[in-house]
C-alpha cells in the first residue's frame, strides 16, 4: 500500500506578509489623515460661524444704542435729556470701572481701541418701564433727569482674552459688564453735519471732533468697525487688518490698522474678521450747528 502524498500547508510567505502589512498600514495612515483633515475643517468652520455670530451680535448691540442716543422723554416733567450730550468718545483709551462716565480713562487700550459713550433719557417711573434700556439690558427710569449711559470699550478679562464691555450707571454707582468675548479691535468715526437736517458730510475720529468747538453736538452718524477673532488657526490669516478699509488714512488714528505681527505670539495665526456699520442718529440735536 502506497503512503498518502504529503500535503504542503497553504499560506503567505514572509515577503508577502510584509507587503500586506505595509499596504494595510498605508491605508490606516491615509484614513487617519483624512479624519484629521475633516475634523480640522469642521472645527474651523464652526469657529468661523461662532465668530460671525459674535461679530454681528456686537455690532447690533452698538447700533441699537447709537439709534437710541439723544432720546428725550418729553412727557416726563423735568426731563433732563435736552441738556445731555448724546454722543462722545475717546481715541485709543480704556476705562476705569469705578470712574464717572468716560472721565479718568487709562492712557492705553487693547490694540488702540476706542471708547464710544452714548446718552439718552429714561422712561417710566421708579425702575423704569423697560422701554428704554442701557447696553447691559437694564431699564432706565426718567426719574431724576440724569438720563442713561451706554459706554462701549475693549478690555482684557482675567485670562487675557479681549472682550467688548459695557459701562453704565446703576442704582449703586458705575458698573461694567462683559458683552462679547473675542472682540480685540474697536474703532469709531463720527459723522459731522454742516447744519441741522443735513446728512453728515465727513467722518473724523474723536480727536478730530474735540479739536472743533461744538462739534460733538453736530454729530449725526457713527461709523463703527470691529475686529473679531476666533480660537482656531486659519491659513488664510491676513498680515494686517485695516478696520475702515484701505482708503482710510489711519496714520494718525492708532488702532485703525492692526498688524498681526504686533499681536501676542499665541494669537497671531488665529482666524479673524472685520465687521462694520454706519449708524445714523434718530434723535440728533435740533440746535446743533
Helices and strands as residue ranges (DSSP letters): H 14-68, G 81-83, E 87-90, G 110-112, E 115-120, G 143-145, E 148-156, E 162-170, E 173-181, E 183-192, E 202-204, H 206-210, G 216-218, E 219-233, E 240-242, E 257-259, G 260-262, G 265-267, E 270-280
